[in-house]
């Protein structure tokens, strides 16, 4: 009914109507294994039925570990999503992590002597 009405109006008014083709949308996300974004979301739009073929990007210090979604296909009426998940190549080690005996500073003779002196003073006072 709509198309017929537009056709009659275009004939009466001598107007050429150009119908806009609907577009499909594909959102691409680049995340790490914790779900944090490594890059901004990329959105690609094209006519419904047009084909796409997406490849992952290289992110320095990370390796691709998982792909969720379709990397190649056609644009659909409903929005589509593609997730590239990356893992950090090397985890940084904290410099100041203390475990076991490392919790105590290096004891030299002066420090040890000072501690003994304090213990003697405390014992005589108490």
C-alpha positions as CSV (number, residue, x, y, z in Angstrom):
1,X,0.0,0.0,0.0
2,X,2.8,2.4,0.9
3,X,4.8,1.7,-2.2
4,X,1.7,2.2,-4.4
5,X,0.9,5.6,-2.7
6,X,4.5,6.8,-3.2
7,X,4.4,5.6,-6.8
8,X,1.2,7.6,-7.5
9,X,2.6,10.7,-5.7
10,X,5.8,10.5,-7.7
11,X,3.8,10.4,-11.0
12,X,1.5,13.2,-10.0
13,X,4.3,15.5,-8.7
14,X,6.9,14.4,-11.2
15,X,9.2,13.5,-8.4
16,X,11.7,10.6,-8.5
17,X,11.8,8.9,-5.2
18,X,14.9,7.0,-4.3
19,X,14.3,4.3,-1.7
20,X,17.2,4.1,0.9
21,X,18.4,0.6,1.5
22,X,18.4,-0.5,5.0
23,X,21.8,-1.0,6.6
24,X,23.1,-3.8,8.9
25,X,25.5,-3.2,11.7
26,X,28.5,-5.2,13.0
27,X,30.1,-4.1,16.3
28,X,33.7,-5.4,16.9
29,X,35.1,-5.5,20.5
30,X,38.8,-6.1,21.5
31,X,39.0,-7.3,25.1
32,X,41.4,-9.1,27.4
33,X,40.7,-12.2,29.4
34,X,39.4,-10.1,32.3
35,X,36.8,-8.4,30.0
36,X,38.6,-5.1,29.9
37,X,38.6,-3.2,26.6
38,X,42.0,-3.1,24.8
39,X,40.7,-0.8,22.1
40,X,37.6,1.2,21.3
41,X,34.6,-0.6,19.8
42,X,34.7,-0.6,16.0
43,X,31.3,-0.4,14.2
44,X,30.9,-1.3,10.5
45,X,27.7,-0.6,8.6
46,X,26.7,-1.7,5.1
47,X,23.6,-2.7,3.2
48,X,21.7,-5.7,4.4
49,X,22.9,-8.7,2.5
50,X,26.4,-7.2,1.8
51,X,29.2,-9.5,2.8
52,X,32.0,-8.9,5.3
53,X,35.2,-10.6,6.2
54,X,36.9,-9.4,9.4
55,X,40.4,-10.2,10.7
56,X,41.8,-9.6,14.2
57,X,44.2,-6.8,14.8
58,X,47.6,-7.3,16.5
59,X,47.9,-5.7,19.9
60,X,51.5,-5.4,21.2
61,X,52.1,-7.6,24.3
62,X,49.0,-9.7,23.7
63,X,48.1,-12.9,21.9
64,X,44.7,-13.7,20.5
65,X,43.1,-16.6,22.5
66,X,39.4,-16.6,21.5
67,X,36.9,-15.4,18.9
68,X,33.2,-15.1,19.7
69,X,31.0,-14.3,16.8
70,X,31.2,-14.6,13.1
71,X,34.3,-13.2,11.3
72,X,32.7,-13.6,7.8
73,X,29.1,-13.4,6.7
74,X,26.5,-11.0,5.6
75,X,25.0,-7.9,7.2
76,X,21.7,-8.7,8.8
77,X,18.7,-6.7,9.9
78,X,19.6,-7.2,13.5
79,X,22.9,-5.8,14.8
80,X,25.7,-8.4,15.1
81,X,28.6,-8.5,17.5
82,X,32.1,-9.9,17.2
83,X,34.5,-10.3,20.2
84,X,38.3,-10.8,19.9
85,X,39.7,-11.9,23.3
86,X,43.4,-11.5,24.0
87,X,45.7,-12.7,26.8
88,X,48.7,-10.8,28.1
89,X,52.0,-12.4,26.9
90,X,53.9,-11.8,30.1
91,X,52.5,-10.9,33.5
92,X,54.5,-8.4,35.4
93,X,55.9,-9.5,38.7
94,X,55.7,-7.1,41.6
95,X,59.1,-6.0,42.9
96,X,58.1,-5.6,46.5
97,X,56.3,-8.8,47.1
98,X,57.6,-10.2,50.4
99,X,57.3,-13.8,51.4
100,X,58.7,-15.9,54.3
101,X,62.0,-14.7,55.7
102,X,62.1,-11.8,53.2
103,X,59.6,-10.0,55.5
104,X,62.4,-9.0,57.7
105,X,65.1,-6.6,56.6
106,X,68.7,-7.6,56.3
107,X,70.1,-7.7,59.8
108,X,73.6,-6.4,60.1
109,X,75.7,-6.3,63.3
110,X,74.7,-2.8,64.2
111,X,71.0,-3.5,63.9
112,X,71.4,-6.8,65.9
113,X,73.3,-4.9,68.6
114,X,70.7,-2.2,68.8
115,X,67.9,-4.8,69.2
116,X,69.9,-6.6,72.0
117,X,70.4,-3.3,73.8
118,X,66.7,-2.4,73.6
119,X,65.8,-5.9,75.0
120,X,68.3,-5.4,77.9
121,X,66.8,-2.0,78.7
122,X,63.3,-3.2,78.6
123,X,64.1,-6.2,80.8
124,X,65.7,-3.9,83.5
125,X,62.8,-1.5,83.4
126,X,60.1,-4.2,83.6
